Amino acid sequence: MTYLIAPGMATVDDIVSEVFDLAEGEIYLRTRERRITDPRKLAIYARVTINKERPYHIGPTYGLHHATIHSSLEVVRNLMRTDKEFAGKARAALSMIRAQKNSFKIIAGDGTISEK
């Protein structure tokens, strides 16, 4: 058996919220305000593209249908091309998420520790 050790690690949502200056939990609000929906879409994008999570698993976290999750991926790709402010913050958040993902330690059943 393998265990993933990540004490004190921020979640994707925490990182995106911090970069976009959202209050704790604000990313989950049921609203159409762009200052909240765009970061939420970025968090979804990161969870699918970096963490390789399935859209139908992500949807319930945000109270969204999996089709909306797919739509969010395209919206983020478009925003990255057309909105410089969003793109800058998005690149910063994605970089932080990738760095954190690459710093995981794995402990195997025999107690050996390896870097991921």
KELOGU-484044 format. One record per atom (N, C-alpha, C): atom name; x, y, z. Coordinates in nm, 2 decimals. Each point is the difference from the previous one (the first is absolute). Last residue first. Example, Ala and Ser with C-alpha at 12.3 -4.5 7.8 and 13.67 -1.06 7.14 Angstrom:
2
   atome        u        v        w
       N     1.28    -0.22     0.71
      CA     0.09     0.11     0.00
       C    -0.08     0.11     0.08
       N     0.03    -0.57    -0.01
      CA    -0.09     0.12     0.00
       C     0.09     0.12     0.00
***
This chain:
116
   atome        u        v        w
       N     0.81     1.25    -0.53
      CA    -0.08    -0.02    -0.12
       C     0.03     0.12    -0.09
       N     0.29    -0.28     0.41
      CA    -0.05     0.13    -0.05
       C    -0.09    -0.03    -0.13
       N     0.08    -0.36     0.42
      CA     0.05     0.05    -0.13
       C    -0.06     0.13    -0.04
       N     0.09    -0.39     0.43
      CA    -0.06     0.13    -0.04
       C     0.07     0.04    -0.13
       N    -0.11    -0.48     0.30
      CA     0.09     0.08    -0.07
       C    -0.07     0.12    -0.05
       N    -0.21    -0.36     0.25
      CA     0.05     0.11     0.07
       C     0.10     0.09    -0.08
       N    -0.28    -0.39    -0.14
      CA     0.12    -0.05     0.08
       C     0.06     0.12     0.07
       N    -0.38     0.07    -0.28
      CA    -0.04    -0.08     0.11
       C     0.12    -0.05     0.08
       N     0.06     0.46    -0.25
      CA    -0.04    -0.13    -0.04
       C    -0.03    -0.08     0.12
       N     0.00     0.54    -0.09
      CA     0.05    -0.10     0.09
       C    -0.06    -0.13    -0.04
       N     0.10     0.51    -0.24
      CA    -0.08    -0.12     0.01
       C     0.07    -0.10     0.09
       N    -0.03     0.57    -0.11
      CA     0.08    -0.11     0.05
       C    -0.09    -0.13     0.00
       N    -0.02     0.51    -0.28
      CA    -0.06    -0.11     0.08
       C     0.11    -0.10     0.04
       N     0.04     0.41    -0.29
      CA     0.07    -0.01     0.13
       C    -0.06    -0.11     0.09
       N    -0.17     0.15    -0.44
      CA     0.13    -0.07    -0.02
       C     0.08    -0.02     0.13
       N    -0.42     0.23    -0.01
      CA    -0.02    -0.14    -0.04
       C     0.13    -0.07    -0.01
       N     0.01     0.46     0.09
      CA    -0.04    -0.08     0.11
       C    -0.02    -0.14    -0.03
       N     0.11     0.29    -0.35
      CA     0.11    -0.01     0.09
       C    -0.04    -0.09     0.13
       N    -0.33     0.11    -0.32
      CA     0.09    -0.10    -0.05
       C     0.12    -0.02     0.09
       N    -0.31     0.34     0.12
      CA    -0.06    -0.14     0.01
       C     0.09    -0.10    -0.05
       N     0.14     0.44    -0.05
      CA     0.00    -0.04     0.14
       C    -0.06    -0.13     0.02
       N    -0.02     0.18    -0.43
      CA     0.14    -0.02     0.03
       C     0.01    -0.05     0.15
       N    -0.42     0.15    -0.16
      CA     0.03    -0.13    -0.05
       C     0.15    -0.04     0.03
       N    -0.14     0.43     0.13
      CA    -0.07    -0.11     0.08
       C     0.03    -0.13    -0.05
       N     0.17     0.37    -0.24
      CA     0.06    -0.01     0.13
       C    -0.06    -0.11     0.08
       N    -0.18     0.09    -0.42
      CA     0.13    -0.06    -0.01
       C     0.07    -0.02     0.13
       N    -0.41     0.23    -0.01
      CA    -0.02    -0.14    -0.03
       C     0.13    -0.07    -0.01
       N    -0.01     0.47     0.04
      CA    -0.03    -0.07     0.13
       C    -0.02    -0.15    -0.02
       N     0.08     0.25    -0.39
      CA     0.11     0.01     0.09
       C    -0.02    -0.07     0.13
       N    -0.35     0.02    -0.32
      CA     0.11    -0.09    -0.04
       C     0.12     0.01     0.09
       N    -0.37     0.29     0.06
      CA    -0.03    -0.13     0.04
       C     0.11    -0.10    -0.03
       N     0.06     0.44    -0.15
      CA     0.00     0.00     0.15
       C    -0.03    -0.14     0.05
       N    -0.03     0.07    -0.47
      CA     0.14     0.01     0.05
       C     0.01    -0.01     0.15
       N    -0.36    -0.18    -0.37
      CA     0.00     0.08     0.12
       C     0.13     0.00     0.07
       N    -0.09    -0.27    -0.40
      CA    -0.06     0.14    -0.03
       C     0.00     0.09     0.12
       N     0.17    -0.47    -0.02
      CA     0.04     0.06    -0.13
       C    -0.04     0.15    -0.01
       N    -0.12    -0.28     0.37
      CA     0.14     0.01     0.00
       C     0.06     0.07    -0.12
       N    -0.47    -0.09     0.04
      CA     0.04     0.11     0.08
       C     0.16     0.01     0.01
       N    -0.19    -0.36    -0.24
      CA    -0.03     0.12    -0.06
       C     0.05     0.12     0.08
       N     0.04    -0.43     0.19
      CA     0.09     0.01    -0.11
       C    -0.02     0.14    -0.08
       N    -0.30    -0.10     0.35
      CA     0.13     0.04     0.05
       C     0.10     0.01    -0.11
       N    -0.43    -0.15    -0.11
      CA    -0.01     0.14     0.04
       C     0.14     0.04     0.05
       N    -0.06    -0.45    -0.10
      CA     0.01     0.08    -0.12
       C     0.00     0.15     0.03
       N    -0.07    -0.30     0.35
      CA     0.13    -0.02    -0.05
       C     0.03     0.08    -0.13
       N    -0.43    -0.01     0.21
      CA     0.10     0.08     0.08
       C     0.14    -0.02    -0.06
       N    -0.36    -0.27    -0.16
      CA     0.00     0.14    -0.05
       C     0.10     0.09     0.06
       N    -0.05    -0.44     0.17
      CA     0.06     0.00    -0.13
       C     0.00     0.14    -0.06
       N    -0.23    -0.05     0.40
      CA     0.15    -0.02     0.02
       C     0.07     0.00    -0.13
       N    -0.46     0.00    -0.01
      CA     0.05     0.13     0.03
       C     0.15     0.00     0.03
       N    -0.22    -0.41    -0.07
      CA     0.01     0.08    -0.13
       C     0.05     0.14     0.03
       N    -0.09    -0.29     0.37
      CA     0.13    -0.02    -0.07
       C     0.01     0.07    -0.13
       N    -0.29     0.22     0.39
      CA    -0.01    -0.12    -0.08
       C     0.13    -0.02    -0.08
       N    -0.02     0.26     0.49
      CA    -0.02     0.01    -0.15
       C    -0.01    -0.13    -0.07
       N     0.11     0.16     0.48
      CA    -0.14     0.00    -0.03
       C    -0.03     0.01    -0.15
       N     0.44    -0.05     0.22
      CA    -0.04     0.14    -0.03
       C    -0.15     0.01    -0.02
       N     0.20    -0.42     0.10
      CA     0.07     0.09     0.09
       C    -0.05     0.14    -0.02
       N    -0.16    -0.35    -0.29
      CA    -0.06     0.01     0.13
       C     0.07     0.10     0.10
       N     0.20    -0.10    -0.44
      CA    -0.12     0.08     0.00
       C    -0.07     0.01     0.14
       N     0.40    -0.27    -0.11
      CA     0.02     0.14     0.04
       C    -0.13     0.07     0.02
       N     0.02    -0.45    -0.17
      CA     0.04     0.00     0.15
       C     0.01     0.14     0.05
       N    -0.08    -0.08    -0.46
      CA    -0.12    -0.04     0.08
       C     0.03    -0.01     0.15
       N     0.35     0.11    -0.31
      CA    -0.10     0.10     0.01
       C    -0.12    -0.04     0.08
       N     0.49    -0.21     0.09
      CA    -0.11    -0.02    -0.09
       C    -0.10     0.11     0.02
       N     0.54     0.04     0.10
      CA    -0.13    -0.04     0.06
       C    -0.10     0.00    -0.11
       N     0.50     0.12     0.00
      CA    -0.06    -0.11    -0.08
       C    -0.13    -0.06     0.07
       N     0.32     0.38     0.11
      CA    -0.03    -0.11     0.09
       C    -0.06    -0.12    -0.06
       N     0.10     0.39    -0.27
      CA     0.12    -0.03     0.08
       C    -0.02    -0.12     0.09
       N    -0.36     0.15    -0.29
      CA     0.13    -0.01    -0.08
       C     0.12    -0.04     0.08
       N    -0.44     0.05     0.21
      CA    -0.01    -0.10    -0.11
       C     0.14    -0.01    -0.07
       N    -0.04     0.30     0.36
      CA    -0.03    -0.13     0.05
       C    -0.01    -0.10    -0.11
       N     0.06     0.45    -0.12
      CA     0.12    -0.05     0.07
       C    -0.02    -0.15     0.05
       N    -0.37     0.24    -0.18
      CA     0.10    -0.02    -0.11
       C     0.13    -0.07     0.06
       N    -0.33     0.16     0.30
      CA    -0.05    -0.12    -0.07
       C     0.10    -0.04    -0.10
       N     0.09     0.40     0.21
      CA     0.02    -0.11     0.09
       C    -0.05    -0.14    -0.06
       N    -0.08     0.39    -0.24
      CA     0.14    -0.03     0.00
       C     0.03    -0.11     0.09
       N    -0.44     0.16     0.00
      CA     0.03    -0.07    -0.13
       C     0.15    -0.03    -0.01
       N    -0.13     0.26     0.36
      CA    -0.05    -0.13     0.02
       C     0.02    -0.09    -0.12
       N     0.12     0.46    -0.02
      CA     0.09    -0.08     0.08
       C    -0.05    -0.14     0.03
       N    -0.29     0.28    -0.24
      CA     0.12    -0.02    -0.08
       C     0.10    -0.08     0.09
       N    -0.41     0.13     0.20
      CA    -0.01    -0.11    -0.10
       C     0.12    -0.02    -0.07
       N    -0.03     0.36     0.32
      CA     0.00    -0.13     0.06
       C     0.00    -0.11    -0.10
       N     0.00     0.45    -0.14
      CA     0.11     0.00     0.10
       C     0.01    -0.13     0.07
       N    -0.37     0.09    -0.29
      CA     0.12    -0.04    -0.07
       C     0.12    -0.01     0.09
       N    -0.52    -0.08     0.13
      CA     0.10     0.11     0.00
       C     0.13    -0.05    -0.05
       N    -0.42    -0.24     0.08
      CA     0.05     0.01    -0.13
       C     0.10     0.12    -0.01
       N    -0.15    -0.37     0.41
      CA    -0.02     0.13    -0.05
       C     0.06     0.01    -0.14
       N    -0.01    -0.32     0.45
      CA    -0.09    -0.01    -0.12
       C    -0.03     0.14    -0.05
       N     0.45    -0.16     0.29
      CA    -0.13     0.07     0.00
       C    -0.07    -0.03    -0.13
       N     0.45    -0.15     0.14
      CA    -0.11    -0.09    -0.01
       C    -0.14     0.06    -0.01
       N     0.43     0.24     0.06
      CA     0.01    -0.07    -0.13
       C    -0.12    -0.10    -0.02
       N     0.09     0.23     0.41
      CA    -0.08     0.08    -0.10
       C     0.00    -0.06    -0.13
       N     0.23    -0.16     0.41
      CA    -0.13    -0.05    -0.04
       C    -0.07     0.07    -0.10
       N     0.38     0.27     0.24
      CA    -0.02    -0.14     0.01
       C    -0.14    -0.05    -0.03
       N     0.15     0.44    -0.24
      CA    -0.01    -0.04     0.13
       C    -0.02    -0.15     0.01
       N     0.26     0.24    -0.41
      CA    -0.14    -0.04     0.04
       C     0.01    -0.04     0.15
       N     0.36     0.16    -0.34
      CA    -0.05     0.08     0.11
       C    -0.15    -0.03     0.04
       N     0.31    -0.21    -0.34
      CA    -0.11     0.08    -0.04
       C    -0.06     0.08     0.11
       N     0.35    -0.31     0.09
      CA     0.05     0.08    -0.11
       C    -0.10     0.10    -0.05
       N    -0.13    -0.30     0.34
      CA     0.10     0.09     0.05
       C     0.05     0.09    -0.11
       N    -0.30    -0.35    -0.11
      CA    -0.07     0.11     0.08
       C     0.10     0.10     0.05
       N     0.17    -0.38    -0.22
      CA    -0.07     0.09    -0.09
       C    -0.07     0.11     0.07
       N     0.21    -0.33     0.26
      CA     0.10     0.08    -0.07
       C    -0.07     0.10    -0.10
       N    -0.28    -0.30     0.25
      CA     0.07     0.10     0.09
       C     0.10     0.09    -0.08
       N    -0.21    -0.36    -0.23
      CA    -0.10     0.11     0.03
       C     0.06     0.11     0.09
       N     0.25    -0.40    -0.08
      CA    -0.01     0.08    -0.12
       C    -0.09     0.12     0.02
       N     0.20    -0.17     0.44
      CA    -0.07    -0.07    -0.11
       C     0.00     0.10    -0.12
       N     0.38    -0.04     0.40
      CA    -0.12     0.07    -0.04
       C    -0.06    -0.07    -0.12
       N     0.30    -0.22     0.40
      CA     0.00     0.04    -0.14
       C    -0.13     0.07    -0.03
       N     0.15    -0.22     0.43
      CA     0.00     0.14    -0.02
       C     0.00     0.05    -0.14
       N     0.15    -0.49     0.04
      CA    -0.05     0.08     0.11
       C     0.01     0.15    -0.03
       N     0.03    -0.45    -0.27
      CA    -0.01     0.14    -0.04
       C    -0.05     0.08     0.12
       N     0.13    -0.53    -0.21
      CA     0.01     0.08     0.12
       C     0.01     0.15    -0.04
       N    -0.20    -0.51    -0.18
      CA     0.05     0.13    -0.04
       C     0.01     0.09     0.12
       N     0.03    -0.56    -0.07
      CA    -0.07     0.12     0.06
       C     0.07     0.13    -0.05
       N    -0.05    -0.57    -0.13
      CA     0.07     0.12    -0.01
       C    -0.08     0.12     0.06
       N     0.04    -0.59     0.02
      CA    -0.08     0.12     0.00
       C     0.09     0.12     0.00
***
